Amino acid sequence: MRRGKVYLVGAGPGDPELITLKARRLLIEADVVLFDRLASMGVLEDLPTGTELIDVGKLPGRHRLSQEEINRLLVEKGRGGKIVVRLKGGDPYLFGRGGEEGLALVVADVPFEVVPGVTSAISVPARMGIPVTHRGVSAAVTIVTGHEEPGKEKNLDWKVLARMDGTLVVLMGVSRLEDNVSVLIEGGKNPKTPAALIEKGWSDEERLVTGTLETIARVAEEEEVEAPAILVVGDVVNLSQNLRPRTIAILRPENRSDESARMAQACGLRPLLAPAIAFEQLPLPNDMTARIEKAECVVFTSATGAEIALQDRTVAENLLKTNLAAIGPRTKEALEELGLTVSVVPGVFSSEGLAGALIKRFEHVLLLRSAKGSPVLVEMLEKAKVEVDEIQLYDIGPSNDPRLDRLIRQEKPDIFAFTSGSTSRYLMERAQELGLEGSLRKKLEQARVVAIGPPTKAELERLDVRVDAMPERYTFGAMLEELGRK
């Protein structure tokens, strides 16, 4: 039987892309993976079939396995000839109890190796624009646990910490936040020292809350900060005002969120995904084929409409035989990705621009679009004596997405990006339902508001929301370009 080996592997702070190349290779080679609650589940995706996954995560007061049981399990699997990965959040040797596991393996004569990980103590503040050291500001950093194990023979002397220069980073200290900052102040730390709490770093729910040493506990309570969160104390906190990436609230529906997030990240923005609307697909009419054949041109006003229509193979085959028009480049791209050729795209990506392009060429068109489509397109076509047929492919309603509630309750975006009138309308309606319309309006006043085009801008103004920017081309990419110019 082959001799097993155990690898104590750091998974990094939460983003699956921050795991090391060696850690990723070992996960693929492993027979067994023991993981804890701080190791991102994203790093466990696409592992070979047959890999044994064991959740040994610990929560305060509720452990699946005790540390002694985890140690015994590592020894058992290693002695059984297995390649074992013990996957831990952050770095195994920074408050990860990796040293205890290593010593247990040494005693049992089981070979082991540590694979360092990106620690949250440095990377999470960095994500929020806080370098833990900075020339002329802080030449040292001290990392401590804020939740010491009861009954320890020698506890931290917080009064000594209070007298130390540089940056103090406190991990796992939310439950004892008020006690810890009070002792620091009693020990002589200036109450006005900048302080920050970073909640759920490197996750979709990460959040920065700032204050001073004397206010941070109160602010954390008001903002309902939850564990895991990291406390940073020191003048470096002030650097976040210039170094942290600006946040942009993206209110597009779920099927467009990821694409928009990637575009925002490429522009140096941190996306806050909060779908305000959702699509409900409507049944296709029985006579759809006949109506396509009758029309001189079939018109799409959204990529979503194109994707829904082409789910039906018969519809897709019939569309190959007719002229197609798209309201803009993203809709054109969606059709072309599905194997179709688009012959009409207006110079101005709007209902008015599309109507102008169609009037010049066709006498009978079929619109495949949302039940909430703008009436402007039909009105302009009919006024020009163009015969219009319309099939509603989907309806739009509220998303009921918890991320939208989180945006309204907790987030403070630097930018709000509105890509339709319905996103603005349903955002405001949801804030009213939560009793937080006033709070949302204050956030909108303090942020930059960008609208994708005239109808969206008009709806925002109807809702009494100031619009700061609107691109000349009505696309999400153009919105980002417009923001970059200001």
Residue pairs with C-beta under 8 A, 6 or more apart in sequence:
1 81
2 81
3 81
3 111
4 77
4 78
4 79
4 80
4 81
4 82
4 83
4 84
4 110
4 111
5 78
5 83
5 84
5 110
5 111
5 112
5 113
6 74
6 77
6 78
6 84
6 85
6 86
6 101
6 105
6 110
6 111
6 112
6 113
7 26
7 30
7 83
7 84
7 85
7 86
7 112
7 113
7 114
7 115
8 86
8 88
8 92
8 98
8 101
8 102
8 112
8 113
8 114
8 115
9 23
9 26
9 27
9 85
9 86
9 87
9 88
9 92
9 114
9 115
9 117
10 20
10 23
10 88
10 89
10 90
10 91
10 92
10 96
10 115
10 116
10 117
10 118
10 119
11 19
11 23
11 35
11 38
11 39
11 40
11 43
11 87
11 88
11 89
11 90
11 117
12 18
12 19
12 20
12 40
12 43
12 89
12 90
12 117
12 118
12 123
12 202
13 89
13 90
13 118
13 119
13 120
13 123
13 124
13 127
13 201
13 202
14 38
14 40
14 89
14 120
14 200
14 201
14 202
14 203
15 40
15 42
15 202
15 203
16 40
16 42
16 43
16 45
18 118
18 123
18 202
19 43
19 117
19 118
20 115
20 116
20 117
20 118
22 115
23 43
23 87
23 115
23 117
24 43
26 83
26 85
26 115
27 33
27 43
27 44
27 47
27 85
27 87
28 47
28 48
29 83
30 47
30 51
30 83
30 84
30 85
31 51
31 52
31 77
31 82
31 83
31 84
32 51
32 52
32 54
32 77
32 82
32 83
32 84
32 85
33 44
33 47
33 51
33 52
33 53
33 54
33 84
33 85
33 87
34 54
34 56
34 70
34 73
34 74
34 77
34 84
34 85
34 86
34 87
35 44
35 53
35 54
35 55
35 56
35 57
35 87
35 88
36 55
36 56
36 57
36 58
36 87
36 88
36 89
37 57
37 58
37 59
37 89
38 57
38 88
38 89
38 90
38 228
39 87
39 88
39 89
40 89
40 203
43 87
44 53
44 87
47 53
54 73
55 64
56 64
56 65
56 70
56 73
57 64
58 64
58 65
60 147
60 175
60 227
65 73
67 97
67 100
70 86
70 101
71 100
71 101
71 104
71 105
72 104
74 84
74 86
74 101
74 104
74 105
74 110
75 104
75 105
75 108
75 110
77 84
78 84
78 105
78 108
78 110
78 111
78 112
79 108
79 110
86 92
86 98
86 101
88 96
88 98
88 117
89 96
89 117
89 120
90 96
90 117
90 118
90 119
90 120
90 121
91 98
91 116
91 117
91 118
91 119
92 98
92 101
92 114
92 115
92 116
92 117
93 99
93 114
93 116
94 119
94 121
94 143
95 145
95 171
95 172
98 114
101 112
102 112
102 114
105 111
105 112
106 112
120 171
120 201
120 202
120 228
120 230
121 132
121 143
121 169
121 171
121 230
122 132
122 141
122 169
123 201
123 202
124 198
124 201
124 202
124 206
124 230
125 131
125 132
125 169
125 196
125 198
125 230
125 232
125 236
126 132
127 198
127 201
127 202
127 206
128 196
128 198
128 201
128 206
128 208
128 240
128 244
129 239
129 240
129 241
129 242
129 243
129 244
129 245
130 196
130 198
130 232
130 236
130 237
130 239
130 240
130 243
130 244
131 236
131 239
131 243
132 138
132 141
132 167
132 169
132 232
132 234
132 236
133 139
133 140
133 141
133 166
133 167
133 236
134 236
134 239
137 234
137 235
137 236
137 239
138 165
138 166
138 167
138 234
138 235
138 236
139 165
139 166
140 164
140 165
140 166
140 167
141 166
141 167
141 168
141 169
142 161
142 164
142 166
142 167
142 168
142 169
143 169
143 171
144 156
144 161
144 168
144 169
144 170
144 171
145 156
145 170
145 171
145 172
145 173
146 170
146 171
146 172
146 173
146 174
146 176
146 177
146 180
146 231
147 172
147 173
147 175
147 176
148 155
148 156
158 180
158 183
158 184
158 187
159 183
159 186
159 187
159 188
160 187
161 168
161 184
161 187
162 183
162 184
162 185
162 186
162 187
162 188
162 189
163 187
163 188
163 189
166 234
167 232
167 233
167 234
167 236
168 184
168 231
168 232
168 233
168 234
169 230
169 231
169 232
169 233
170 180
170 230
170 231
170 232
170 233
171 230
172 227
172 228
173 180
173 229
173 231
174 197
174 220
174 225
174 226
174 227
174 228
174 229
175 227
177 197
177 216
177 217
177 220
177 231
178 217
180 231
181 195
181 213
181 214
181 216
181 217
181 231
181 233
184 213
184 233
185 191
185 213
185 214
189 213
189 233
190 213
191 212
191 213
191 214
192 212
192 213
192 214
193 212
193 213
193 233
193 234
193 235
194 210
194 211
194 212
194 233
194 234
194 235
194 236
194 237
194 238
195 210
195 211
195 212
195 213
195 215
195 216
195 231
195 232
195 233
195 237
196 208
196 209
196 210
196 211
196 216
196 231
196 232
196 237
196 240
197 208
197 209
197 210
197 216
197 219
197 220
197 225
197 229
197 230
197 231
197 232
198 206
198 207
198 208
198 209
198 229
198 230
198 232
199 205
199 206
199 207
199 208
199 209
199 225
199 226
199 228
199 229
200 206
200 207
200 226
200 228
200 229
201 228
201 230
204 273
204 403
205 406
207 223
207 225
207 410
207 411
208 240
208 244
209 216
209 219
209 220
209 223
209 225
210 216
210 219
210 237
210 240
211 218
211 219
213 233
216 231
220 229
223 410
224 410
245 268
245 269
245 270
246 268
246 269
246 270
246 414
246 415
247 269
247 270
247 271
247 272
247 411
247 412
247 413
247 414
247 415
248 264
248 269
248 270
248 271
248 272
248 413
248 414
248 415
248 416
248 417
248 483
249 272
249 274
249 407
249 411
249 413
249 415
249 416
249 417
249 447
250 257
250 260
250 261
250 264
250 271
250 272
250 273
250 274
250 417
251 274
251 275
251 276
251 277
251 404
251 416
251 417
251 418
251 419
251 423
251 424
251 427
252 260
252 275
252 277
252 419
252 423
252 476
253 275
253 277
253 278
253 279
253 304
253 399
254 275
254 278
254 399
254 401
255 279
255 304
255 307
256 303
256 304
256 419
257 273
257 275
260 271
260 417
260 419
260 476
261 271
261 273
263 476
263 477
263 480
264 270
264 271
264 480
265 271
267 480
267 483
267 484
269 415
269 480
269 483
272 407
272 411
272 413
273 403
274 401
274 403
274 404
274 406
274 407
274 411
275 399
275 401
275 403
275 404
276 398
276 399
276 401
276 404
276 422
276 423
276 424
276 426
276 427
276 430
277 396
277 397
277 398
277 399
277 420
277 422
277 423
277 426
278 396
278 397
278 398
278 399
278 400
278 401
279 304
279 308
279 394
279 395
279 396
280 394
280 395
280 396
280 397
281 308
281 393
281 394
282 371
282 392
282 393
282 394
282 395
284 309
284 312
284 315
284 391
284 393
285 291
285 391
288 312
288 315
288 391
289 314
289 315
289 318
291 366
291 389
291 391
292 298
292 315
292 318
292 319
292 322
292 366
293 318
293 321
293 322
294 364
294 366
294 389
295 322
295 364
295 365
295 366
295 389
296 322
296 323
296 362
296 363
296 364
296 365
297 322
297 323
297 324
297 325
297 343
297 344
297 358
297 361
297 362
297 364
297 365
297 366
298 319
298 322
298 323
298 324
298 325
298 365
298 366
298 368
299 324
299 325
299 326
299 327
299 354
299 358
299 365
299 366
299 367
299 368
299 369
300 306
300 309
300 324
300 325
300 326
300 327
300 331
300 334
300 335
300 368
300 369
301 327
301 331
301 351
301 354
301 367
301 369
301 370
301 373
301 377
302 327
302 331
302 369
302 370
303 330
303 331
303 333
303 334
304 370
304 394
305 331
305 368
305 369
305 370
305 393
305 394
306 326
306 331
306 334
306 335
306 338
306 368
307 334
307 338
308 393
308 394
309 315
309 316
309 319
309 368
309 393
310 316
310 319
310 335
310 338
310 340
316 338
316 339
316 340
319 340
320 339
320 340
323 343
323 344
323 362
324 335
324 340
324 341
324 342
324 343
324 344
325 342
325 343
325 344
325 345
325 354
325 357
325 358
325 365
326 332
326 335
326 342
326 344
326 345
327 345
327 346
327 349
327 350
327 351
327 353
327 354
328 345
328 346
328 349
328 474
328 475
329 345
329 349
329 475
330 475
330 476
332 342
332 345
335 342
336 342
344 357
344 358
344 361
345 357
346 353
346 354
346 356
346 357
347 353
347 357
348 356
348 474
349 453
349 473
349 474
349 475
350 453
350 454
350 455
350 474
351 374
351 376
351 377
351 380
351 455
352 376
352 380
354 377
355 376
355 377
355 380
355 381
355 384
356 380
358 365
358 381
358 386
359 380
359 381
359 384
359 386
362 386
363 385
363 386
363 387
364 386
364 387
364 389
365 381
365 386
365 387
365 388
365 389
366 389
366 390
366 391
367 373
367 377
367 378
367 388
367 389
367 390
367 391
368 391
368 393
369 390
369 391
369 392
369 393
370 392
370 393
370 394
370 395
370 396
371 392
371 394
371 395
371 396
372 395
372 396
372 422
373 390
373 392
374 455
376 455
378 388
378 390
381 388
382 388
396 422
397 426
398 426
398 429
398 430
399 426
404 427
404 430
405 430
405 434
407 413
408 427
408 430
408 431
408 434
408 436
408 439
408 440
409 434
409 436
411 443
412 443
412 446
412 447
413 443
413 447
414 447
414 448
415 447
415 448
415 449
415 450
415 483
416 443
416 444
416 447
416 448
416 449
416 450
417 450
417 452
417 476
417 479
418 424
418 449
418 450
418 451
418 452
418 456
418 460
419 452
419 456
419 476
419 479
420 452
420 455
420 456
421 455
421 456
421 458
421 459
421 460
423 456
424 456
424 459
424 460
424 463
424 465
425 459
425 463
427 440
428 437
428 440
428 463
428 465
431 437
431 439
431 440
441 465
444 465
444 466
445 466
448 468
448 469
448 483
448 486
449 460
449 465
449 466
449 467
449 468
449 469
450 467
450 468
450 469
450 470
450 471
450 479
450 482
450 483
451 457
451 460
451 467
451 469
451 470
452 470
452 471
452 474
452 475
452 476
452 479
453 470
453 474
454 470
456 470
457 467
457 470
460 466
460 467
461 467
468 486
469 479
469 482
469 483
469 486
470 482
471 478
471 479
471 481
471 482
472 478
